[in-house]
Amino acid sequence: MPFDIRQLRHAIAAADCRSFHRASEALNIKRSTLSRSIFRLEERLGATLFIRTTSGVSTTRVGREFVREARHIVSKVDQLAASMRAAGQGRVGDLSIGYNVPVSAGNLHTTLLSWRESNPNVEIDAVEAQRLDLVNGLKERAVDIAILPGEASYSEIKRAAFWSERLLVAMAADYPLAAYPSVQWSDLRDETFWLTANDPGPEIHDMLLGHLSAFGIRPKIKMQPVSRESIMNMLGAGFGVTITCEGAAGLQYPNIVLREVRASHGPCLIAYSGYWHEDNSNPALKNFLAFVRNRFALTFCLP
């Protein structure tokens, strides 16, 4: 290569300042360094770029053409460098986020919105799927991070506790319990719970058994091979109740209301965790994890 990018910057500065002395000050280098750099550039090009006088310098006709092209080259190089820095810092690119719960409200909803606002150049691919499918997606690098209720462990998968969300009970608007702003577990002793057999239905099933067994209650639970939406439509017709998470609070279903489930110590919560493959090198993943860690004042280690 006949010259390097520093020489282009030196020539541009000299043309703009009309003085080697002022150009060197602007670039914070010695005047002799700039003068020698431009002299060597002219030698390699076999052309005089500047006319030197005691009062300063001016570009020759060749010099003006050279500086014009040099500006274009330097601008492209700076754009490329900025783009590569942004990519390395995870501020551009794409990020695949998996989940298996509603995201119309709650921490996952607000986190995704805030992340998108802070990182508009990162393309988010949302993947709603069963837990096992998401875990396999993590291992195959088809999913960068899965945010799921619970604290399960999987080989080759890193996990960090993220946040907790309130548990809600959904029921018909004319249901007797709908008259109260919140319900206790003991209020639900005689209810029939309708749950989807899909995620997160099985986890809610186990959670119900755990909470209600403390009151000596064996709950009536019907696991159905249908969607959450189908369950909600059944409840609107007065079939019973279901348990969901705070992420469903932004959804609206005909004749359905949501009420907070409370225990003696306060609201009942369900914990969420983030899962990612230990060898995932996507810079956007590291950036997202740092964002979550700072947002919720967490202490887990970044990949």
N, C-alpha and C positions, 0 to 999 in steps of 0.2 A: 504493500500500500504506500503511495507517495507521500501521504501526510496522515496525521491523526486528528481526532476530534478536538483536542486541546488547541492545536494550531488554528483550526477553524474558528474557535471561540476567540482566540487572540486577534485574528484578522477582523472579525466582526466588531469587537470592542474598539480596535484602533480606528476603524472606519466610522463608528458611531461617535467616538470622542474626538476624532481629528487630531489625536495626539497620542504618542506612545506613552508619554508620562502619565496622562490622565487615564488612559486605558489600563495601565499597570496598576494604578491606584484603585480603579473600579474592580479589577479582578483580584486585588490584594496579592500581587506578585511583584518581584523586582522589575524595574524598567529594563534592565539588561536581559533578563530572562525573556520578556515579551519581545524585545527587539531581535534577539538571537533566534527565537522561535519563528518569527515572521520572515527573517532573512533566510533561514533554512527552508521554509515553505516556498519562498520565491525561487530558491535554487532548484528544488525538486520539480517545481512546475516549469522552470525555464522561462519565467515571465516576471516582470516587475509589477507588483500590486499597488505599491504606495510611492508617492513622490515625497521625499523628505525635505523639509525646510527648517530653518531655525525657529519658525513660529508654529510648527506642527507638521502634520502629514495630510495628504489628500489621496484619494484613490485614482489610479489610472483607469482608462476605459476597460482594460482587462480586469483590473482590480474590482471595478464596480460590478462587472458580470460575475466575477468569482464570489464576491461577498453576497450577492443576491442568491446564488445557488447554495452557498454555505449556510445561509439562514435556513433554507428549506431542509438541508441535511441535518443540521443541529436540532431543528424543531422535531423532525421525525425521530431522531435518536432520543431526545428528551421524552417524547410521547411513549416510545417503546420502553424506556427505562421506568417511567412512571407506571405503565401498564404491568410490567413484570414485578415491580415492587408491590403493587396492589394485589396481584395474583398470589405472590408469596405470603402476603399478610392476610389472605382470605377475604379481601374486599371486592373481588370480582370472581366470576366462575359460577358454579352451581352447587347446590346442597340438597340432598334428598332426605326428607324428614318423614319418618313413619309413625303412625299412631293407630289406636284401635278404639278410641272413645270420641264422643262429640267434642267439637272444638268451637262451638258458637259463642262460648263465654269462658271464664276461668283463666288460670295462669297460662296455659298453653296458647290460648287465643291471644291474650295481650302480649305474650312474649314474641309470638310470630309477627304480630303487627309492629312491635317496637323494633325487632330485628330488621324487618324489611325497610322500615323508615331509616334506620341507621346504616343499612347496607343495601342501597337500591340497586347496585350493580351485581348482586349475587342472585342468581335465578333459583327460586325455591321450587322443588318438586315434592308435592305432598302425596304421601302414600298411605291410604287407609286400608289395613289388611289385618288378618288374624295374627296373633302373637307369634306363632311358630313360623308363619310365612315371613314376618318381619325379621325374626332372628336369622332365618336362612338368608334373607336379603342382606343382612349385615355381613354375614360370612362370605357371601358372594360379591360384596362391594356394590350391590345394586341399591342399597340403602345406606346412607352415611350415619344416621342416628335414628334410633327409635325411642319415643317417649311414651312410657307405658305405666299403668298403675301396678303397684307391687314392688317387690325387692328380690326377684328371682336371680339365679346365677346360671351362666352358660359358659362353656369352654371357649376360650379365645375372645370372649366378649368382656369389655370393661363396663362397669356400672357405677353410676354416681347418683346419690339421692338428690332430687331436684326441688320438689315442693309438695305441698299437700293441698287438697281441695275438699270442700264440703260435700257430704253425701246428701242427696235429696230424694224424697219419695214423691212419685208421680201418681196422680189419681184423678178420677173424674171431678169436675168442678162442683157437682152436687153431692159428692161423697161426704159422709158425716165429719171425717177428719179434716176436710178441706176448710172448715170454718175456723181452724186454728192456724196461727202464724208459723208454728213449728210442731213437731210431734216427737214423742219419746219412743224408744224401742218398745217399751211396755205397751204403748198405745197400739202397736202393730201385732199384738199376740194372736189375734183371731183373723188376721188378713191372709188372703191368698196372694202370693207373690208370683207374678208372671215375668219370666226372664228369657232373653234370647239365648239359645244354645251356642251362639257365636260369641266371640270376645266382645266385651269383658264379662259376659253372663256367668261363666263358670267361676270367675274370681268373686263376683258379687254373691253367688250361691254360697261359697265357702265363708264369706264374710258374714252373711246373714246367719248361718249356723253358729258361728262364733259368738256374735252379739246376742242373739236371742236365747242361746243355750244358757247364758248367764242368768236368765230369768226363768229357767226351767221350761222354756217354750220350744217345742219342735215345730218349726214353721212349715206351712203348706207352700211348697214351691213347685211351680210348673215350668219346666224348661221347654221352650218351643223352638223348632228349627225355622225361625222367621227373623226378619230384621227388627231393629229397634223401632222403626216407624210403624211396623205392623203391631208390635206390642202396644205402642201408644194409642193406636186407633182402637184396639180392643179395650183398653182401659177407659177410653172415652165413652164406651158403651156400658160402663159399670162392671166390668169383669173382675176387678180387683186393683192391686197396686203394683208398682215396680220401684226398684231402687236405681238411681242413676247418679252421675257425678255433676259437679258444678258446671262442667263444660256444656251441659245440655240446657243451661238456664236461658240461653239466647234463642232457643227454638220455641216455636209455637205450634201446638196441636189443638185441633177442635175439642173443646170441652175438657181440656186437661189443665191442671194446676200443679205446681211444684212447691213442696214444703220442706224446710230444713229438718233433718233428723238430728236430734240432740240427745246427749247422755247427761249424766249428773254433773260432769265436769265441763260441759259446754258442747259446741258443735262436734258432730262426728266427722272425722276426716279420713281421707284415703290418700296414701303416699304415692308419689310418682317418682320414677327413676328414668335416667337417660342411659341408653345402651349404645355402644359403638365398638367396632372391631379394633382390637389393640394395634393392628398394623395399618389402619386407615391413615393415609398421609395427605388427605384433602385439606389444604390450608383453610378452606371455608369452614370445615368442621371444627378445627382448632379455634377459629375466630368465634364461631357460634358458642362453643363451650365456654370460652372466656367471657362472652357476653352474658350467658346464663349465670356463670359463677359470680360475676360482679353484680348482676341485677338482684340476685337473691342472697348475696353475702355468703357464698358457699366456700368450701376449702378443698375440693377435690383437685387432683393433679391433671394438668392438661396433657394430651398426647404429644 
